Every structure is written in C-alpha cells, then in structure tokens.
C-alpha cells in the first residue's frame, strides 16, 4: 500500500479503486474501437476485391498500407502522450482517424483506397496511449494484469470486427454498398466515443501525471545508449521504404516518385537523429544521476519481442480470413468467423500473460517461455496448417494463446523500464510491432501460406535467443508502488 493510501479510510480506498477500474474500462473500450476500425477491411477482402475489380496482389498491398505508418506514428504519439497526456491524445486519434475511415468506405478508385488506408494506419497508434493511461492508474505489482486487460480487450476489436463486419455488410445493410456502410458505421461510432472520452476520464489520479518538457526525442542515460537509440529509431521510420519499394514494384509509383519518397524518408530519419542528439547531448554532458539511469538495451529487447508477438498478430490477422476462404472453400462470413479465432484469444490470453508476469518469480522468464511457445506453434502451422480444417483451427487457437500471452508479458515490462518515459518507450516497442507487421506482410507477398508460417517461426526463434542473452530483469518489478528517481520527484514537485 502506498503512503497516500495509508492516509485514506476504507471508504476513500473503495472509491479510489472503483475509479481505477472504471478508468480501465473506459480506456480498453477506446482501444477496442480503434482496433475495430483498423481491421474493418480484412474480413471484407474478397467482397472488396469482387466489387472493386482488384487483384489479390492489390489487396495484399492494401494490407501493407494498413500498417505502414503505424510504426513511426507510435513513436511520435508516444512523445505527444508524454507531452500532452493520454486523454487529449486519445481523443484526437479517435476523432481525426474517423475521417480516412469514411474516405475509404466511399472511395471510387484504387488510388483513393491506398491513400485512405495508408492514413488510417495511424489509428493503430491508440495502443500507445492506452498503455500509458493504464500505467498511470495502476502500480507495478498490478501493472501486468491491468495492461493485459486493457490491451487484451482492446485487441479484441480486430476479432470482433472479423466476426461482425461481414454480417453487418452482407446481412444488415446488404446490396452493393453494404461493405461501404459497414465500414463507415464503425468510423461514426469511434468518432462519437472519442468526444465522450475527452470529458469522461482524467490522466490518472491526482499528482500522478506530469508533463515531459523533452517530447522531441527519448532521453537516454549514456553515450552508448544514445548510439543504441539512434540505431533502433532508424527502422521505425525507414521501414516505410519497404512499402515504397513494393508500390513501385507493382507499378503504382514511378521511379521518380519512388526516389522522392526515399528522399523524404531519409530526411525524416535524419531529422529524428538530430532531435535525439539535440535533446541528449546537454543531458549527457551534465551527467545523469545514478538513480535516474536506465538501459536502452532493455527497450531494444522489448522491441524485438513485440515484433514477434504483436507483429505476428497483425500479419496473421490480416491474411487469415482469406487463407481459410481459399484453402478450405469457406464462405466470407464463415471464413471471417473462423479467422477471428486468432485475435479472439486476446480476451483472456493477454490478461493471463500479464497476470502470470505479475505472479511469476521473473517477468523476463515468463516472456521467454511465451516466445518459445510461439516458435513451436508457427512451425506446426507451417507443417500441418493446410492439411485439415479442424487441425488448422486447433493449431491457430493454440498458437494464438502464445502470441497474446507474449504481448501481455512484454508490456508488463514496458512501464517498469523508466516510468516517466513510459509513453515514449511504449511508442518504440509498439512501433516495432508494426515494423514486424510490414516485414511479415511484405514477405507474405513472396511466400505460400505455409511458408509464411515457417518464416514467422524462424523470426520468433531468433528473438528468443536475442532476449535470452541481452534482456535483464527490471529493478522494482514487483514493488507496491513506483520507485521515483530524484529527477522524477523534482519534475513532479515543479508541476505542483
């Protein structure tokens, strides 16, 4: 129990924890809606192909666009969340991102669909905001389970979209415009809830949240960490070059246009590197207090973990309904329902992963176990995933349990690396989930479905080995309250 709680009576404590839970529910539902909108296209892939006269390759390119800007967007949104608070940031995401949702719903050309889906990929940045909001309301000893509930129920949005969007499009609205009205409806609901969210929640309990004055780039503790941060920042933005290359290769972008895009990406990368130097050089010259230091290597390790769980989820969820439909000749509605089983496990597996992390002797060990589980599951899917429908469904669900549990164990660690930088650290780790998704979905355009599963298994195995050797257990991983450094305390006193 914290010192603040010790001064409270039973009635005050009950009200405090009731507000915690209420805020958790409001936050996970906001996250749920962003994921519902983000993945409202995948269950309708074959319907959209037929209505718009697209090829399978064109649809695969839309899948890549759907996750393309989320990686750099999550880094930026992490900074904005530290600077302006999760309440305002989440509101802006939900309201503004409903606009490209409407544009996609009523697009009348493939180019418009590409642009709309590219912009809409930024709706996936809401994940970072939800993680930060939850870390403000819950203590280290409970953070794994709370993060798991928030993210697990939020990620459930993709599963519910897979199950309900085809039904809404084909059975509720029907007709040639049914899929358009279904997608537009999801945008309307998200916009309305975004407005409610602004007035219905605060940024954590009193005196917990304080703004960061250095939102332009993440702070580091040593010169070695600065080099490390630069190396791990470049892919969050540079990964977009894969999308540019793919669009150019398919003939949707000229060589000149591609060259301009590559130049813009390079300039943005250079700008971010300059910001890292500008923010950190004065700090490092003054010296960082010992109690304020943290290892950026731990951030890098968690980035690789999220490639191998959330990146896997995005890749699998994007292709699974179409995989079931073409491999086992299922209807779009049935393929959407069966394909939703993968993301459906978020409902309990991600909170379970966080709970296990909270209760296990080592958060690091619990995460390594889940990575090993995913490796085995993906290899089995690659070997036997196209042989029998019921076997494939079973392997999909079992593997999904490991993927979602790994997400829970990963983000049980994230707020414990450096609390006042939780938004930015969440941004980096979350961004790498999308870096992984882009890499996986790009690889998918060259691989058969079973080969795709085996490729994912190899990547996750490499991640397991990397974290086995480089990730360390964070200090205070099971404390009753956050351990604040001298800098944390000074900043909070300054806010008061």
N, C-alpha and C positions, 0 to 999 in steps of 0.2 A: 504494500500500500504506500502511495506517495505521501509526502509531508502535507500536501494540500488536502488529500483525502482524510488524513488522520484528524484534521481540524473540523471535519464535517460530521453532522449527526446522521443517523440511519436514513432519515427522510431525504436529506441532501444527497447522500450517496445513491439512493434509489433513483432520484431524478437525474443525477449525472449519468448513470449507466443507461437509463432509459433513453436519454438524448443521444448517447453513443450509438446505441442500436438503431435508433430512428435515423440518424445521420448515415449509418452504414447502408440501410435500406434505400434511402434516397440516392446515395452515390452509386450503388450497384445497378439501380434501375436506369440511371443516366448512362452508365457504361453499357448496359444491355441495349438501350435504344441505338447508341452509336454503332454497335456491332450488328444489330439487326439491319440498319441501313447500309452498313459497309458490305454485308454479304447478301443483299437482296437480289443480286444478279445471278449468282451461281446456280440456284435451284431452277432458274428460268432459262438456262443456257440454250437448251435445244429449242425452246419456244422462240427465243430471240433470234437464233440462227435461222429458223424457218421463216419468221415474219420479216426479218431484215435482209434475207438472202446472203448471210455471211458464210464463210468457210470455217472449219474447225480451227485452222491456224489464226484466223482473225479473232475468234473467240478467245483463244489462248493468249493472244496479245492483250485483249481486254482484261484478262485475269492478271497479267503482269502490271498493267496500268493501275489496276485496282489496289495494288500495294506499293506502287513505285515511290510516291512522295511521303509515305508514312515514316520511313526511316529518318530522313533529315528533319521532317516535321516534328517527330517526337523529341529530338534534341532541342529544337527551338522552343517547342511548347513546354519542355521541362524547365527551360530558362524563364519563360513567361510565367509559369506556375510559381516558381521561387520568387519572382519579382512582384506579381500582382495577386497571387493567391489562387487556389483551385476553384473557388466559387465563380469568380468572374471569368476565368479561363474556360471552364467547362461550359458556361452559358454561351460564350462566343462561339465555341466549336459547334454546339448543337444547333444554334440558330443559323449561323453562316453556312454550315455544311448542308443544310437542307436545300439550299439554292442549287448546287450542282446535282443533287438528287432529282430535283424537278427537271433540270435540263436533260439529264439522261433519260428520264421517263418519257419525255416527249421529243427526243432527238429524231430527226428525219434523215440523218446521214451517218455513215460510219465514223467520219471525222469528228462530228459532234459528240458521238458516243465516246470516242477515245479521249477527247479533251475533258468531257464531263467526268468520266471515270478516273482520269488522272487527278483532277482537282479533288474529287470525292475521296480519294485515298487518304487525304488529310483527316478524315473523320476518325481514322484509327488512332489518332494522337490522344483521343479522350482517355485511353488506357492510362497514360502517364499521370493525368490529372486525378483520376480515381485512386491510384496508388498513393499519391501524395496526400489526398484528402483523408484516406484511411489511416495513414501513418500519423496524422495529427490527432486523431481521435483515440488511438489505441497505443498501449505500452508494449515494450519489447517482448514481454512474456506471452502476450496475446496476439502479437502482430502477424504471426504466420497464419493463424486460423482466420483472423479478420481480413487479411489481404486475400486469402484463399476464397472466402465467401464473396467478397466484393468482386474479385476478378473472375471467379468461377461462375457466379450467377450472371456477371456481365458478359463473359464469353459465350454464355448460353444463348445469347442473342443470335449468333450465327446458326445454331442448331434449330432454334425456334423459327428463324427465317426459312431454313431449308424445309421445314415441315409445313409452315403456314402460307408462305408466299405463293407456291403453286396452287394451293387450294383457293386462296383469295383471288388469284388471277384467273384461274380456269373455271371455278365453281361459283364464286361470289359475283365477280364482275362479268366474266365470260367475254366472248367476242374477240375481235381483232385487237382491241385496245385494252383487254383485260390485264395483260402484264404491265402495261404502262400505268394504269390506275393503281395497281397494287403497289408498285414501287413509289409512286407519288404519295400514296397514303402514308407509307412509312416515314417519308420526309415531313409530312404535316404533323404527325404525332411527335416526332423528335423536336421540331421547332417549338411546339406548344409546351413540351416538358422543359425545354431549355429556358423558356421565360419563367416558368414556375420555379425552377431550380435556383435562379438568382435570388428570389425572395424567400425560399423555403429552407435555406441552410446557411451556416456560418463556417468560416475557415477554422474549425477546431474549437476546443474550449477556450475560455479567456486566458490570455497570456501564454498561449502555446505557439501561435503562429507569429512569425516576424518576417518582414521582407528582406530579401537579399539585395544589397546595393551593387553586386557584381554579376548581373544576369547575362552579360555578353558572352561569357565563357566559363567553363567549370574551373574552380580553384584546385590546385594540386599542392603537394607538400614538399617535393624535392625536384631538382632539375631532371633526374632520371624519370620521375613521374610525368614531367612536362613533355619529354620526348615520347613517352608512352601514350600520353593523352593525344598528342598530335597524330601518332600512328593509328590510333583507334578512332579518331574523329574523321579522317580522310574517307574511309569506306562508307560512313553514314550518308555522305553526300555523293561521293564518287560512284556509288552503286547505281545511280541513275544513268550513268553512261552505258550500262548493260541494256537498259530499256531503249536508249537512243540507238544503240547498235542494232538491236532486234527490230525496231521500227524501220530503220534504214535498210536492213537486210531484206525485209518483207516488201520493200518498195513504197512505203508510205511516207518516206522522208528522203529528200535528195541528199547527195553528198555534201553540197554546200550547206544545206540546213543542218545536217548532222555535225559538220565542222563547227558551225556557230554554237550548237548546243554543247558540244565538247568544250569549247572555249568558255562558255558561261559557267559550266560545271567547274572547270579549273579555277576560274576567278572566284567562285563562291568558296571553294576549298581553300584557296589562298587567303581569302578574307577571314575565314574561320580560324586558320592557323595564326594569322596576325592578331586576332582577338585573344586567342589563348596566350600568346606572348605578351600582349599589352596588359592583360589582367594579372598574369602570374609573375612576370619579371620583377615588379616592385615588391610583391609579397615575398618572393624567394630571396631578394636582396636584404630585406629586413629580417628574414628568418621566421619560420613558422613555429609557434610554441609546440612543445612535445605533445601536450595533451590535445592538440588540435590536428595532429597529423593523421593521415590515413594512407593506405596503399592503393594506388590506382590499378595495380595488377589485379586486385580483387574485383574491381569494376570490369576489367578486361575479361576475367574468368567468367563472371556472370553474364557478360555479353555473349560469350560463346555458348553458354548454357541456354540462353534464350533463343539463339539460332536453332538449337537442337530440340527445343520443345515448342515454343510459340511459332517459330519459323516453319517447323514441321506442320503444326496445326493449320496455318494459313495455306501452305502448299497443298495439304491433303484435302482440306475442306473445299478448296477451290475446284479440285478436279474429281472428287469422289462421286457426286451425283451423276456426272456424265460418264464416269468409269462404270458405275453399276448399270446405267442405262444401256451402254453399248456392249458391255461384256456379257450381261445376263438378260438382255432384251426386256428390261423393265419399263413401265410407263413413266413419264416425267414425274407424276405425283408420287408413285411408289419409290422411284429412284431417289427423289428428294427426301422422303421419309427415312429410307434405309441409309442414305448418305449422311443424314443428320445424326445418326447414332454416334459418330466420331466426336462431334462437338457436344453432343448431349451429355457426355460423361463429365463435362465441366461442372455440372450441377452439384456433384458430390466429390469428384476426384481431386479437383484443385483445392477446395477447402480441406479435404483429407490430407493432401500433401503438406499444406500449411500446418495442420494440426499435428501431424507426425513430426514435422520440423520443430514445432514448439515443445514437444514432449520427448524427443529423442535426445540421447546424450550429446550428439553432434549434428548441427544443421548441415555441415559440409558432407558428412557421411550419408545422410538421408538423401541429399541431392544426387550424390554419385550413384546410389542404388537405383534411383529412377532413370538415370541416363543409361545404365546397363540394361534396364528393363526395356527401354525404347529400342535399343540396338537389336536385341533379340527379336522383339516384335516385328520390326521392319524387315528383318531378314526372312522371317517366316512368311510375312505377307508377300515378299518378293518371290519366294519359292512356291508358295501354295495359294496365293491370293486370287488366281484366275481359274482355279480348278473346280470349285463348288461354291454356290451362293451362300449356303449356311455356314460353311467353314470360313469363308471370307468375312461374313458378318461377325462371326465369333472372334476371328483374329483382329478385325478392325476395332471391336469394342475393347478387347484386352490390351491392344497396343495403345489405344486412346487413353486408357486408365493411366498408363505410364507417362504419356505425354502431358496430360493435365496435372498429374501429381508433381511432375518435374517443374511445371510452371509455378505451382504453389510453393515448392521448396526453394526455387530460385528467388522469388520475390519475398519470401520470408527472410532472406538475407539482405536484400537491397536496402531497406531503411536502416540497417544496422551498420552499414559501411561508414556513412557520415550523415548524421541526421539533418543538419541544416542545408545540405546539398541534395536532399532526397529527390527533389523534383528533377534536377539535372542528371543525377545518377540513374533515376528511373527512365529519363529520356534516352540516355545512352543504351541502357540494357534493352528497353523497349524498341529502340531503333534497330538494334541488331536482330530482333525477331523479324523485322521486315527486310533487313538485308538478307537474312536467310531465306525468306519467302521469295524474294526476287531471284536469288540464285537457284532455288529449288524449281520455281516455275519456269525459269529460262531453261534449266536442264530438262524439264518435262517436255519442252518442245522438240527435244532431240531423242528422247527415250521412250520406249514402250512402258506401259503402266507398271509391269512387274520389275523392269529395270529401274524405274523411278523409285520404287520402294527400297530396292537394294542400295541405290545411291544414297538415299537418306540414311540407311543403316550405317553405311561407311562413315558419313559425316558425323553422326552421333557418337560412334565409337572413337573417332579422333578427339571429339570434345571431352569424352570421359577421360581419356589419357591426359589431355592438357590440364584439366582441373585436378586430376589426381596428384599431379606434380607441383602445381602453382597456386591453387586456392588455399587460403588459410581460414580457420575458424575465427569469426569476428569477436572482439572483446565485448563483454556485456551482452552476449547473445540471448541470455535468459533472465535478464535483470527485471526487477519490478517496475522500474522507470528508466527513461533515457539518461545516460551519463553525459552531462553537458560539459564542454570544454570551456576554458577561460574566454575564448572568442565568442562562443555561443552565449554565455552569460552576459558578456559586455554588450552584445548586439541586442539581446532581449531587454536589458536594462535601458538601453538607448531608446528602444521603441516605447517603453513606458513613460 
